[in-house]
Amino acid sequence: MPIEFRCSQCNALLKTPDDTAGRTAVCPKCGADLAVPTPERPLQYIKSVPLEDPGPRRFSPGENKAIASLVLGLSGLCFFCCCPIGLPCALVGLVLGIHGVRSELRRLAIVGIVLCSLALALNLGYLAYVLVQWLNAGI
């Protein structure tokens, strides 16, 4: 297959054999010395290898505790008016968050600790309010 290229001086279309690639040629129309370009290779397709599916991500026990702390902190905040649910959620979440601080999800565990502390304060405050109202009603 001959190499086709244009002269840089007169823009004439030139054809040379494949074995002249990379050499110097003379334009027959204007006499300019030209470098014969190397023919471009056609694209070679590479056979793709399918990647293995890594499957679902497995969390370490510490990461599980950090996630559980966050969920329990949110639950404790949602159920602070119902102390039998909100108070245990906040307490267990606080303990799990403290244990989860040493994992890779440290920030998540810290957020869980903050939410659980807030839920614990709200639960205890609501419990104290209810007890005071109950005692005042009995007097």
N, CA, C and O of each residue as an XYZ file, in Angstrom:
556
protein
N       0.860     -1.175      0.000
C       0.000      0.000      0.000
C       0.903      1.235      0.000
O       1.696      1.406      0.926
N       0.804      2.084     -0.996
C       1.687      3.253     -1.072
C       1.338      4.300     -0.012
O       0.206      4.390      0.463
N       2.356      5.083      0.334
C       2.179      6.173      1.307
C       1.761      7.417      0.527
O       2.433      7.805     -0.429
N       0.680      8.029      0.922
C       0.198      9.257      0.284
C       0.413     10.425      1.238
O       0.079     10.338      2.420
N       0.975     11.522      0.720
C       1.148     12.731      1.527
C       1.208     13.916      0.588
O       1.354     13.745     -0.623
N       1.097     15.116      1.132
C       1.096     16.336      0.323
C       2.423     17.071      0.510
O       3.033     17.042      1.579
N       2.835     17.718     -0.552
C       4.047     18.536     -0.520
C       3.768     19.783      0.320
O       2.711     20.401      0.191
N       4.711     20.142      1.170
C       4.516     21.312      2.041
C       4.676     22.627      1.280
O       4.266     23.675      1.779
N       5.275     22.592      0.057
C       5.492     23.825     -0.718
C       4.349     24.090     -1.707
O       3.773     25.177     -1.734
N       4.030     23.054     -2.530
C       3.048     23.276     -3.599
C       1.725     22.539     -3.374
O       0.809     22.659     -4.187
N       1.617     21.792     -2.302
C       0.415     21.066     -1.910
C       0.031     19.970     -2.909
O      -1.137     19.589     -2.994
N       0.994     19.472     -3.650
C       0.735     18.396     -4.611
C       0.613     17.076     -3.865
O       1.314     16.847     -2.879
N      -0.269     16.216     -4.331
C      -0.447     14.903     -3.726
C       0.630     13.964     -4.262
O       0.747     13.765     -5.471
N       1.415     13.388     -3.349
C       2.512     12.511     -3.727
C       2.243     11.108     -3.217
O       1.617     10.928     -2.172
N       2.718     10.112     -3.959
C       2.594      8.711     -3.563
C       3.968      8.080     -3.676
O       4.653      8.228     -4.688
N       4.364      7.374     -2.623
C       5.650      6.666     -2.625
C       5.438      5.255     -2.095
O       4.461      5.006     -1.389
N       6.332      4.329     -2.421
C       6.211      2.975     -1.880
C       6.455      2.943     -0.376
O       7.047      3.864      0.186
N       5.996      1.882      0.265
C       6.122      1.751      1.726
C       7.576      1.750      2.189
O       7.858      2.217      3.292
N       8.501      1.246      1.390
C       9.889      1.133      1.841
C      10.617      2.473      1.873
O      11.763      2.523      2.320
N       9.995      3.563      1.414
C      10.628      4.882      1.471
C      10.231      5.667      2.725
O      10.600      6.833      2.865
N       9.510      5.061      3.604
C       9.054      5.758      4.821
C      10.253      6.200      5.649
O      11.183      5.428      5.881
N      10.219      7.457      6.091
C      11.266      8.015      6.928
C      12.442      8.577      6.140
O      13.339      9.170      6.739
N      12.470      8.412      4.831
C      13.563      8.932      3.992
C      13.187     10.305      3.437
O      12.109     10.830      3.714
N      14.088     10.868      2.659
C      13.848     12.163      2.025
C      13.480     11.919      0.564
O      14.078     11.072     -0.100
N      12.489     12.666      0.066
C      12.065     12.570     -1.328
C      12.016     13.969     -1.929
O      11.943     14.966     -1.210
N      12.058     14.027     -3.255
C      12.011     15.298     -3.972
C      10.647     15.390     -4.651
O      10.213     14.452     -5.320
N       9.971     16.540     -4.470
C       8.677     16.761     -5.114
C       8.895     16.902     -6.617
O       9.709     17.724     -7.038
N       8.182     16.114     -7.447
C       8.386     16.214     -8.896
C       7.864     17.516     -9.504
O       8.266     17.879    -10.610
N       6.974     18.229     -8.800
C       6.416     19.462     -9.357
C       7.270     20.684     -9.036
O       7.575     21.486     -9.919
N       7.666     20.825     -7.725
C       8.394     22.042     -7.343
C       9.847     21.782     -6.967
O      10.609     22.735     -6.804
N      10.253     20.529     -6.826
C      11.640     20.199     -6.519
C      12.005     20.338     -5.046
O      13.188     20.271     -4.712
N      11.049     20.525     -4.163
C      11.324     20.679     -2.729
C      11.713     19.333     -2.116
O      11.174     18.289     -2.483
N      12.654     19.380     -1.178
C      13.036     18.177     -0.438
C      12.017     17.958      0.686
O      11.741     18.868      1.469
N      11.467     16.753      0.757
C      10.418     16.448      1.739
C      10.783     15.183      2.499
O      11.417     14.280      1.953
N      10.391     15.126      3.723
C      10.543     13.904      4.523
C       9.302     13.053      4.292
O       8.177     13.522      4.463
N       9.513     11.810      3.906
C       8.381     10.905      3.669
C       7.879     10.429      5.029
O       8.646      9.862      5.807
N       6.603     10.655      5.319
C       6.087     10.240      6.639
C       5.995      8.720      6.741
O       5.862      8.009      5.745
N       6.070      8.260      7.970
C       5.874      6.825      8.205
C       4.381      6.540      8.172
O       3.587      7.334      8.675
N       3.996      5.420      7.589
C       2.548      5.142      7.520
C       1.989      4.897      8.914
O       2.624      4.284      9.771
N       0.803      5.389      9.099
C       0.153      5.181     10.395
C      -0.353      3.759     10.476
O      -0.921      3.223      9.525
N      -0.140      3.178     11.597
C      -0.629      1.824     11.819
C      -2.130      1.860     12.047
O      -2.643      2.802     12.650
N      -2.828      0.859     11.577
C      -4.246      0.791     11.933
C      -4.376      0.486     13.423
O      -3.497     -0.133     14.023
N      -5.450      0.916     13.987
C      -5.665      0.682     15.406
C      -5.717     -0.811     15.691
O      -6.386     -1.576     14.996
N      -5.009     -1.193     16.709
C      -5.049     -2.586     17.125
C      -5.967     -2.682     18.325
O      -5.839     -1.926     19.289
N      -6.864     -3.591     18.255
C      -7.794     -3.755     19.346
C      -7.221     -4.737     20.353
O      -6.734     -5.811     19.999
N      -7.290     -4.352     21.581
C      -6.790     -5.189     22.660
C      -7.967     -5.945     23.245
O      -9.022     -5.376     23.528
N      -7.765     -7.209     23.414
C      -8.826     -8.012     24.000
C      -8.987     -7.602     25.463
O      -8.034     -7.635     26.242
N     -10.182     -7.224     25.810
C     -10.427     -6.801     27.191
C     -10.752     -8.016     28.049
O     -11.417     -8.959     27.623
N     -10.261     -7.948     29.257
C     -10.504     -9.016     30.213
C     -11.528     -8.505     31.212
O     -11.311     -7.460     31.824
N     -12.624     -9.202     31.392
C     -13.623     -8.723     32.350
C     -13.065     -8.733     33.769
O     -12.379     -9.670     34.176
N     -13.368     -7.687     34.501
C     -12.930     -7.590     35.891
C     -13.804     -8.461     36.767
O     -14.991     -8.657     36.505
N     -13.195     -8.969     37.799
C     -13.965     -9.783     38.727
C     -14.819     -8.884     39.605
O     -14.382     -7.813     40.028
N     -16.020     -9.320     39.869
C     -16.923     -8.577     40.730
C     -16.445     -8.748     42.175
O     -16.401     -9.869     42.682
N     -16.085     -7.634     42.847
C     -15.598     -7.775     44.211
C     -16.699     -8.148     45.208
O     -16.412     -8.533     46.342
N     -17.944     -8.034     44.784
C     -19.045     -8.357     45.690
C     -19.315     -7.207     46.637
O     -18.697     -6.148     46.531
N     -20.232     -7.414     47.558
C     -20.552     -6.340     48.500
C     -19.384     -6.068     49.443
O     -18.614     -6.966     49.784
N     -19.273     -4.809     49.852
C     -18.190     -4.422     50.750
C     -18.451     -4.989     52.130
O     -19.561     -4.892     52.654
N     -17.444     -5.567     52.701
C     -17.538     -6.100     54.061
C     -16.921     -5.090     55.015
O     -15.793     -4.640     54.818
N     -17.668     -4.744     56.040
C     -17.177     -3.817     57.040
C     -16.513     -4.580     58.170
O     -16.918     -5.690     58.516
N     -15.484     -3.965     58.740
C     -14.841     -4.576     59.900
C     -15.739     -4.358     61.120
O     -16.637     -3.517     61.079
N     -15.507     -5.103     62.203
C     -16.352     -4.924     63.397
C     -16.353     -3.488     63.917
O     -17.388     -2.996     64.366
N     -15.202     -2.809     63.860
C     -15.158     -1.415     64.324
C     -15.989     -0.494     63.453
O     -16.633      0.430     63.949
N     -15.972     -0.754     62.130
C     -16.775      0.067     61.223
C     -18.260     -0.186     61.443
O     -19.069      0.738     61.355
N     -18.623     -1.439     61.730
C     -20.021     -1.755     62.033
C     -20.487     -0.992     63.263
O     -21.618     -0.507     63.309
N     -19.623     -0.886     64.253
C     -19.982     -0.174     65.489
C     -20.177      1.319     65.217
O     -21.069      1.944     65.791
N     -19.342      1.892     64.339
C     -19.473      3.317     64.014
C     -20.804      3.585     63.311
O     -21.487      4.563     63.613
N     -21.162      2.715     62.379
C     -22.432      2.872     61.662
C     -23.611      2.687     62.609
O     -24.576      3.450     62.563
N     -23.531      1.665     63.474
C     -24.610      1.413     64.439
C     -24.762      2.590     65.397
O     -25.879      2.938     65.781
N     -23.644      3.204     65.785
C     -23.701      4.359     66.677
C     -24.456      5.514     66.029
O     -25.266      6.178     66.676
N     -24.188      5.746     64.766
C     -24.878      6.822     64.052
C     -26.372      6.542     63.957
O     -27.188      7.431     64.201
N     -26.731      5.319     63.607
C     -28.145      4.956     63.472
C     -28.853      5.037     64.819
O     -29.967      5.552     64.910
N     -28.208      4.529     65.861
C     -28.834      4.582     67.189
C     -28.930      6.013     67.712
O     -29.877      6.350     68.422
N     -27.957      6.856     67.367
C     -28.032      8.267     67.764
C     -29.214      8.958     67.119
O     -29.926      9.725     67.767
N     -29.422      8.685     65.836
C     -30.588      9.258     65.159
C     -31.892      8.708     65.728
O     -32.866      9.444     65.887
N     -31.906      7.411     66.033
C     -33.107      6.807     66.630
C     -33.384      7.398     68.006
O     -34.533      7.677     68.351
N     -32.336      7.585     68.781
C     -32.500      8.179     70.111
C     -33.063      9.590     70.038
O     -33.868      9.990     70.879
N     -32.634     10.345     69.025
C     -33.169     11.696     68.852
C     -34.635     11.667     68.420
O     -35.443     12.478     68.873
N     -34.963     10.728     67.546
C     -36.349     10.634     67.062
C     -37.312     10.205     68.170
O     -38.455     10.660     68.208
N     -36.857      9.336     69.065
C     -37.734      8.780     70.091
C     -37.431      9.324     71.484
O     -37.628      8.616     72.472
N     -36.953     10.570     71.586
C     -36.611     11.074     72.928
C     -37.844     11.256     73.800
O     -37.723     11.264     75.025
N     -39.011     11.402     73.219
C     -40.232     11.531     74.015
C     -40.715     10.186     74.550
O     -41.551     10.134     75.452
N     -40.198      9.125     74.002
C     -40.560      7.781     74.449
C     -39.319      7.169     75.090
O     -38.556      6.458     74.435
N     -39.127      7.448     76.365
C     -37.893      7.056     77.054
C     -37.584      5.560     77.021
O     -36.406      5.206     76.979
N     -38.569      4.663     77.036
C     -38.218      3.240     76.955
C     -37.528      2.862     75.646
O     -36.840      1.843     75.586
N     -37.703      3.664     74.606
C     -37.014      3.382     73.334
C     -35.798      4.288     73.169
O     -34.712      3.810     72.840
N     -35.967      5.571     73.391
C     -34.912      6.550     73.138
C     -33.717      6.423     74.056
O     -32.581      6.562     73.605
N     -33.942      6.163     75.333
C     -32.841      6.082     76.302
C     -31.917      4.894     76.023
O     -30.700      5.082     75.998
N     -32.439      3.673     75.810
C     -31.524      2.569     75.475
C     -30.797      2.787     74.141
O     -29.625      2.431     74.010
N     -31.478      3.361     73.167
C     -30.819      3.648     71.882
C     -29.625      4.573     72.089
O     -28.546      4.339     71.545
N     -29.825      5.617     72.874
C     -28.760      6.582     73.112
C     -27.606      5.952     73.887
O     -26.443      6.184     73.557
N     -27.910      5.167     74.905
C     -26.854      4.548     75.715
C     -26.042      3.527     74.913
O     -24.811      3.554     74.933
N     -26.727      2.639     74.215
C     -26.026      1.613     73.428
C     -25.241      2.277     72.290
O     -24.108      1.889     72.007
N     -25.838      3.266     71.649
C     -25.145      3.977     70.573
C     -23.905      4.696     71.054
O     -22.904      4.747     70.339
N     -23.953      5.252     72.253
C     -22.801      5.933     72.830
C     -21.653      4.949     73.058
O     -20.503      5.246     72.735
N     -21.965      3.786     73.613
C     -20.934      2.761     73.853
C     -20.343      2.277     72.521
O     -19.126      2.146     72.388
N     -21.208      2.013     71.543
C     -20.713      1.545     70.249
C     -19.881      2.616     69.540
O     -18.899      2.301     68.868
N     -20.271      3.859     69.690
C     -19.508      4.945     69.077
C     -18.123      5.075     69.672
O     -17.154      5.329     68.956
N     -18.024      4.901     70.983
C     -16.717      4.964     71.644
C     -15.818      3.833     71.143
O     -14.623      4.035     70.929
N     -16.396      2.639     70.957
C     -15.607      1.519     70.434
C     -15.297      1.683     68.944
O     -14.279      1.182     68.467
N     -16.146      2.363     68.225
C     -15.953      2.541     66.790
C     -14.983      3.634     66.409
O     -14.644      3.765     65.233
N     -14.519      4.429     67.370
C     -13.592      5.532     67.086
C     -12.265      5.005     66.544
O     -11.582      5.713     65.804
N     -11.898      3.803     66.891
C     -10.613      3.251     66.450
C     -10.670      2.652     65.043
O      -9.663      2.120     64.575
N     -11.794      2.719     64.362
C     -11.939      2.119     63.034
C     -11.620      3.145     61.944
O     -11.298      4.298     62.231
N     -11.716      2.701     60.697
C     -11.495      3.604     59.563
C     -12.605      4.650     59.454
O     -12.382      5.739     58.925
N     -13.774      4.329     59.943
C     -14.904      5.265     59.899
C     -14.952      6.101     61.174
O     -16.000      6.233     61.805
N     -13.818      6.655     61.538
C     -13.681      7.423     62.786
C     -14.639      8.615     62.827
O     -15.280      8.870     63.846
N     -14.728      9.333     61.722
C     -15.602     10.517     61.692
C     -17.061     10.135     61.879
O     -17.814     10.840     62.550
N     -17.449      9.032     61.292
C     -18.814      8.562     61.449
C     -19.092      8.200     62.900
O     -20.176      8.473     63.415
N     -18.114      7.585     63.559
C     -18.264      7.231     64.967
C     -18.372      8.489     65.836
O     -19.145      8.517     66.794
N     -17.607      9.515     65.505
C     -17.667     10.770     66.280
C     -19.030     11.433     66.118
O     -19.593     11.949     67.083
N     -19.552     11.418     64.905
C     -20.902     11.968     64.684
C     -21.922     11.161     65.482
O     -22.843     11.729     66.068
N     -21.759      9.834     65.506
C     -22.641      8.983     66.298
C     -22.567      9.300     67.781
O     -23.588      9.326     68.468
N     -21.356      9.543     68.278
C     -21.192      9.895     69.698
C     -21.894     11.214     70.009
O     -22.563     11.341     71.035
N     -21.738     12.191     69.122
C     -22.381     13.498     69.347
C     -23.903     13.345     69.335
O     -24.587     13.889     70.202
N     -24.432     12.612     68.363
C     -25.882     12.420     68.295
C     -26.398     11.645     69.505
O     -27.449     11.976     70.054
N     -25.666     10.619     69.918
C     -26.095      9.838     71.086
C     -26.045     10.671     72.365
O     -26.918     10.547     73.224
N     -25.026     11.520     72.491
C     -24.938     12.390     73.672
C     -26.104     13.364     73.706
O     -26.696     13.607     74.758
N     -26.425     13.918     72.549
C     -27.561     14.829     72.455
C     -28.867     14.106     72.779
O     -29.711     14.622     73.512
N     -29.022     12.899     72.220
C     -30.228     12.112     72.486
C     -30.325     11.748     73.963
O     -31.411     11.776     74.541
N     -29.187     11.407     74.577
C     -29.169     11.068     76.003
C     -29.582     12.263     76.847
O     -30.367     12.124     77.785
N     -29.055     13.439     76.516
C     -29.420     14.653     77.260
C     -30.911     14.960     77.091
O     -31.585     15.295     78.065
N     -31.425     14.848     75.875
C     -32.852     15.107     75.656
C     -33.723     14.088     76.387
O     -34.739     14.450     76.980
N     -33.326     12.817     76.345
C     -34.102     11.781     77.028
C     -34.121     12.007     78.533
O     -35.175     11.923     79.165
N     -32.966     12.290     79.104
C     -32.911     12.514     80.556
C     -33.660     13.785     80.948
O     -34.333     13.823     81.978
N     -33.538     14.824     80.122
C     -34.273     16.065     80.391
C     -35.773     15.852     80.319
O     -36.519     16.359     81.157
N     -36.217     15.101     79.315
C     -37.645     14.829     79.196
C     -38.131     13.951     80.344
O     -39.227     14.153     80.865
N     -37.310     12.970     80.738
C     -37.666     12.103     81.862
C     -37.776     12.918     83.154
O     -38.698     12.700     83.941
N     -36.847     13.857     83.383
C     -36.906     14.710     84.574
C     -38.154     15.602     84.527
O     -38.816     15.794     85.547
N     -38.473     16.142     83.355
C     -39.659     16.984     83.214
C     -40.928     16.196     83.538
O     -41.811     16.692     84.239
N     -41.015     14.969     83.027
C     -42.195     14.140     83.274
C     -42.295     13.791     84.754
O     -43.391     13.818     85.314
N     -41.177     13.463     85.402
C     -41.199     13.130     86.831
C     -41.612     14.331     87.673
O     -42.391     14.183     88.614
N     -41.106     15.511     87.351
C     -41.496     16.721     88.094
C     -42.980     16.999     87.922
O     -43.652     17.344     88.894
N     -43.500     16.859     86.730
C     -44.923     17.080     86.493
C     -45.763     16.043     87.224
O     -46.824     16.362     87.761
N     -45.291     14.818     87.244
C     -46.015     13.746     87.954
C     -46.031     13.968     89.461
O     -47.050     13.754     90.117
N     -44.877     14.405     90.013
C     -44.817     14.687     91.441
C     -45.640     15.889     91.829
O     -46.277     15.880     92.882
N     -45.646     16.928     91.008
C     -46.444     18.125     91.287
C     -47.940     17.845     91.180
O     -48.736     18.475     91.877
N     -48.322     16.931     90.337
C     -49.736     16.602     90.189
C     -50.240     15.825     91.383
O     -51.424     15.899     91.714
N     -49.359     15.076     92.042
C     -49.775     14.285     93.197
C     -49.881     15.089     94.482
O     -50.465     14.610     95.454
N     -49.336     16.289     94.515
C     -49.345     17.067     95.755
C     -50.622     17.808     95.944
O     -50.786     18.510     96.942
